[in-house]
Amino acid sequence: MAASTVKEEVGRSSNDNGKGNGLLLYHHHYSFYSQKVIMALHEKKLPYKEHVINLTKGEQFQPWFLRINPRGEVPVLKDGVRVIPDSGRILDYLEDNFSNGDTPRLIPLDQGPEIRQKVLQFRTVIDHIPAGTVTMGSFFHPEFCQNPKQPFIQPVRKALMAAEKNSADVLRMHAERNPEIQDILLQKAKFQETKHASVTDKDEYKKILNQVDSVLSQVEKELQSHTEDQENWWLCSDRFTVADIGLTILLDRLNRLGLEHYFWEDGKKPHISQYYRRVQQRDSYKKTIPSALSLVKMFIQTQAPLIVGVVTAMTVVVGGIYYYRKNK
């Protein structure tokens, strides 16, 4: 466990490493699905401890972590002795168990059934976007992208493309080393081969981009429908909801991939453009999205060359192996 980092957030003690009370989040700062949970924790103003999993060195496949989550995926939340994997399940857990007093709800119950239903609807359609495939496909089809930003600089893109090609073999290797969860890892390896065919085929990738554009068109229509007295609303309400968290992390990923001009800039979807500029000023966004300095520190801490030698590095920024799953 020496390669990982345990750190306190919002003033919490980190000396029990999840064995006692309190929230402990296993994650990586550039994991798409981890970012959703981190932003939710900050929106709810919940103190937590974090254990950063060194995905570039394959720490998610270490025996100690596989005992926590046999899928070898982040994020995972520990609340005392409870273990909750999958970002969607974690968000639901936080909403069900931490929505009292000064901890705001992310799915409002007091603004009427119409707003609540709209929040849930947008959460669902946004969560169904295969973020991992969108990310990896952009590396193989750079013609769709303009000016990719950190952490998706060219050396990283090349390294992740190389990792993508070998990831199924790596999963099979770990399956052999962990017979008790062999079936889970072999299933992931098989699907990874299918995913690779999808991200490398331009026509298939274009279909996925069309899916993203369809969702963003629904978002643009909703934002445009806000009346003058709703000019300070977020997506569905004057409150920042779980739908806003999903939308924010999605927009930020698309922007960093260099896909903002493809989807909303240059006047294509002006309300989304305004929304994204506005949400970047939110405190929870600033605490969730790593800075350029954080990227430099990450590479120093890995003690590895920029062209990552461990093929599982792709999970750092891709968002997961199972691109068809709505949540991780």
C-alpha positions in Angstrom: 0.0 0.0 0.0 3.0 2.2 0.0 2.5 3.5 -3.5 -0.9 5.1 -2.6 -1.8 8.2 -0.8 -4.0 8.7 2.2 -5.0 12.2 2.8 -7.6 14.1 4.9 -10.2 16.3 3.3 -12.2 19.0 5.0 -10.3 18.5 8.3 -10.9 14.8 8.9 -8.4 12.6 10.6 -6.9 9.9 8.4 -5.3 7.6 10.8 -7.9 4.8 10.8 -7.7 4.1 7.0 -11.4 3.3 6.9 -11.4 0.8 9.8 -13.3 3.2 12.1 -16.1 5.7 11.6 -16.2 8.4 8.9 -16.2 8.5 5.1 -13.2 7.2 3.2 -13.1 7.5 -0.6 -10.8 5.4 -2.7 -10.4 7.2 -6.0 -8.2 8.9 -8.5 -8.4 12.6 -9.3 -8.6 12.0 -13.1 -11.2 9.2 -12.9 -14.4 10.5 -14.6 -16.6 8.6 -12.2 -14.5 9.5 -9.1 -15.0 13.2 -10.0 -18.8 12.8 -9.8 -18.5 11.5 -6.2 -15.9 14.1 -5.2 -18.1 16.9 -6.4 -21.1 15.5 -4.6 -19.2 15.3 -1.4 -18.2 19.0 -1.7 -21.7 20.0 -2.6 -23.0 18.3 0.4 -20.2 19.8 2.5 -19.4 16.3 3.9 -16.0 15.8 5.5 -14.2 12.7 4.2 -10.8 11.1 4.0 -9.3 10.1 0.6 -7.1 7.3 -0.4 -5.7 8.0 -3.9 -5.3 4.8 -5.8 -2.2 4.8 -8.0 -3.8 3.5 -11.2 -0.7 4.2 -13.3 1.0 1.4 -11.3 -2.0 -0.9 -11.3 -2.7 -0.5 -7.6 -6.4 -1.2 -8.3 -5.3 -4.8 -8.9 -3.4 -5.2 -5.7 -4.8 -8.0 -3.5 -5.7 -5.6 -0.7 -7.8 -3.4 -3.0 -9.5 -6.4 -4.8 -10.7 -7.5 -1.4 -12.5 -4.1 -1.2 -13.8 -4.1 -4.8 -13.3 -7.3 -6.8 -13.8 -5.4 -10.0 -10.7 -3.4 -9.4 -12.5 -0.1 -10.1 -12.7 3.3 -8.5 -14.5 5.1 -6.9 -15.3 3.1 -3.8 -16.7 4.7 -0.6 -16.3 3.3 2.9 -18.5 4.4 5.6 -17.3 2.6 8.7 -17.6 -1.0 7.9 -19.9 -0.4 4.9 -18.3 -0.6 1.4 -20.1 1.0 -1.5 -18.7 0.7 -5.0 -20.0 2.3 -8.2 -20.4 6.1 -8.5 -24.2 5.9 -9.0 -24.7 3.7 -5.9 -22.4 6.1 -3.9 -24.4 9.1 -4.9 -27.6 7.4 -3.9 -26.1 6.3 -0.6 -25.0 9.9 0.2 -28.4 11.2 -0.7 -30.2 8.6 1.4 -28.0 8.9 4.4 -26.6 12.4 4.4 -29.4 14.9 3.5 -30.3 16.5 6.9 -29.6 19.8 8.5 -26.7 21.6 6.8 -26.3 18.8 4.2 -28.3 19.8 1.2 -30.2 17.4 -1.0 -29.1 16.8 -4.5 -32.5 15.5 -5.5 -35.0 18.0 -4.2 -38.1 16.7 -2.5 -39.7 20.0 -1.7 -40.0 21.6 -5.1 -42.7 19.5 -6.5 -42.8 16.2 -8.5 -42.2 17.9 -11.9 -38.8 19.2 -10.9 -37.8 16.0 -9.1 -38.8 14.0 -12.2 -36.9 16.3 -14.4 -33.7 16.0 -12.3 -34.0 12.2 -12.4 -34.6 12.1 -16.1 -31.6 14.3 -16.9 -29.4 12.3 -14.5 -30.4 9.1 -16.3 -29.8 10.3 -19.9 -26.4 12.0 -18.9 -25.3 8.9 -17.0 -26.0 6.7 -20.1 -23.3 8.5 -22.1 -20.4 6.1 -22.4 -17.7 8.5 -21.1 -14.9 5.9 -21.4 -15.6 5.3 -25.1 -15.9 9.0 -25.8 -12.6 9.6 -24.1 -10.6 6.8 -25.7 -12.2 7.3 -29.1 -11.1 10.9 -29.2 -7.5 9.6 -29.1 -8.0 7.4 -32.2 -10.0 10.0 -34.1 -8.3 13.4 -33.4 -10.0 15.0 -36.4 -13.0 15.6 -34.1 -11.0 17.5 -31.5 -9.5 20.9 -31.3 -6.8 21.9 -28.8 -7.0 19.1 -26.2 -6.1 20.3 -22.7 -4.4 18.7 -19.7 -4.3 15.9 -18.8 -4.9 14.9 -22.4 -1.7 16.3 -23.8 -0.2 14.4 -26.8 2.3 12.2 -24.9 -0.5 11.1 -22.5 -2.8 10.4 -25.5 -0.2 8.2 -27.1 0.4 6.3 -23.9 -3.3 5.6 -23.3 -3.7 4.5 -26.9 -0.9 1.9 -26.4 -2.5 0.9 -23.0 -5.9 0.4 -24.7 -4.5 -2.1 -27.1 -3.1 -4.4 -24.4 -5.6 -3.9 -21.6 -7.5 -7.2 -22.3 -4.2 -9.1 -21.9 -3.5 -7.4 -18.6 -6.9 -8.2 -17.2 -6.4 -11.9 -18.1 -3.0 -11.8 -16.3 -4.7 -10.5 -13.2 -7.4 -13.1 -13.6 -4.9 -15.8 -13.4 -3.3 -14.3 -10.3 -6.7 -14.0 -8.5 -8.6 -17.2 -9.1 -11.3 -16.3 -6.6 -12.5 -13.4 -8.8 -11.2 -14.9 -12.1 -14.7 -14.9 -13.8 -15.2 -11.2 -13.1 -11.8 -10.1 -14.6 -12.2 -12.5 -17.6 -15.6 -11.0 -18.3 -14.1 -7.5 -18.3 -11.2 -8.7 -20.6 -13.7 -10.1 -23.1 -15.7 -6.9 -23.1 -12.6 -4.8 -23.4 -11.8 -6.4 -26.7 -15.3 -5.5 -27.9 -14.8 -1.9 -26.7 -11.5 -1.7 -28.5 -13.2 -2.5 -31.8 -15.8 0.2 -31.1 -13.3 3.0 -30.2 -11.1 2.4 -33.2 -14.0 2.3 -35.8 -14.7 5.8 -37.0 -18.3 5.1 -38.0 -19.1 3.5 -34.6 -17.4 6.4 -32.8 -19.4 8.9 -34.8 -22.6 7.2 -33.6 -21.5 7.7 -30.0 -20.8 11.3 -30.6 -24.3 11.6 -32.1 -25.6 10.2 -28.9 -23.8 12.8 -26.9 -25.0 15.5 -29.1 -28.6 14.3 -28.7 -28.3 14.5 -24.9 -26.7 18.0 -25.1 -29.4 19.2 -27.4 -32.0 18.2 -24.7 -29.9 20.1 -22.2 -29.7 23.1 -24.4 -33.5 23.1 -24.9 -34.1 22.9 -21.2 -31.7 25.8 -20.4 -33.2 27.8 -23.2 -36.7 27.3 -21.7 -35.8 29.1 -18.5 -37.8 32.4 -18.1 -36.4 35.7 -17.0 -37.2 35.0 -13.4 -35.2 31.7 -13.7 -32.0 33.2 -15.1 -30.1 32.1 -12.1 -31.3 28.5 -12.3 -29.1 25.6 -13.0 -30.3 22.8 -15.2 -33.6 21.9 -13.6 -33.9 24.2 -10.6 -32.5 27.1 -8.7 -30.6 24.5 -6.7 -27.6 22.5 -7.9 -28.7 18.9 -8.2 -27.3 15.5 -9.0 -28.2 16.2 -12.7 -25.9 19.3 -12.6 -23.1 17.2 -11.2 -23.3 14.7 -14.1 -23.6 17.5 -16.6 -20.6 19.4 -15.1 -18.3 16.5 -15.1 -19.4 15.5 -18.7 -18.8 19.1 -20.0 -15.5 19.3 -18.4 -14.3 16.0 -19.9 -15.5 17.0 -23.3 -13.8 20.3 -23.0 -10.5 18.7 -21.9 -10.7 16.3 -24.9 -11.0 19.3 -27.2 -14.6 18.4 -28.2 -16.2 21.6 -27.0 -16.1 23.2 -30.5 -17.7 20.0 -31.9 -20.6 20.2 -29.5 -21.4 23.6 -28.1 -18.9 26.4 -28.9 -19.0 28.7 -31.9 -22.6 29.5 -31.2 -23.8 25.9 -31.5 -25.3 25.7 -28.1 -24.9 29.1 -26.4 -26.8 28.2 -23.2 -24.5 25.3 -22.5 -21.5 27.5 -23.2 -22.8 30.0 -20.6 -23.6 27.2 -18.2 -20.1 25.7 -18.4 -18.5 29.1 -17.8 -20.7 29.7 -14.8 -20.2 26.3 -13.2 -16.5 26.7 -13.3 -16.8 29.4 -10.7 -18.5 27.1 -8.3 -16.5 26.1 -5.2 -17.2 22.4 -5.6 -15.9 22.5 -9.2 -12.7 24.1 -8.2 -12.2 21.5 -5.5 -13.0 18.6 -7.8 -11.1 19.3 -11.0 -7.3 19.0 -10.7 -5.2 21.9 -11.6 -2.2 21.8 -14.0 0.1 21.7 -11.0 -1.7 18.6 -9.8 -1.0 16.9 -13.1 2.7 17.6 -12.7 2.7 16.3 -9.1 0.9 13.2 -10.3 3.6 12.3 -12.8 6.3 13.0 -10.2 4.6 10.8 -7.6 4.2 7.9 -10.0 8.0 7.8 -10.4 7.4 6.6 -14.0 8.1 8.0 -17.4 5.4 10.0 -19.1 4.8 7.1 -21.5 3.3 4.9 -18.9 4.6 1.3 -18.9 1.6 -0.2 -17.1 -1.3 -0.6 -19.5 -3.8 -0.2 -16.8 -2.9 3.5 -16.8 -5.7 4.1 -19.2 -8.2 3.8 -16.4 -6.8 7.0 -14.9 -8.6 9.3 -17.3 -10.8 7.0 -19.4 -13.4 6.4 -16.8 -13.6 2.7 -16.7 -13.5 -0.5 -18.8 -17.3 -1.1 -19.1 -18.3 1.7 -21.4 -21.8 0.5 -21.7 -22.5 0.8 -18.0 -24.4 4.0 -17.0 -22.4 4.3 -13.8 -19.2 3.0 -12.3 
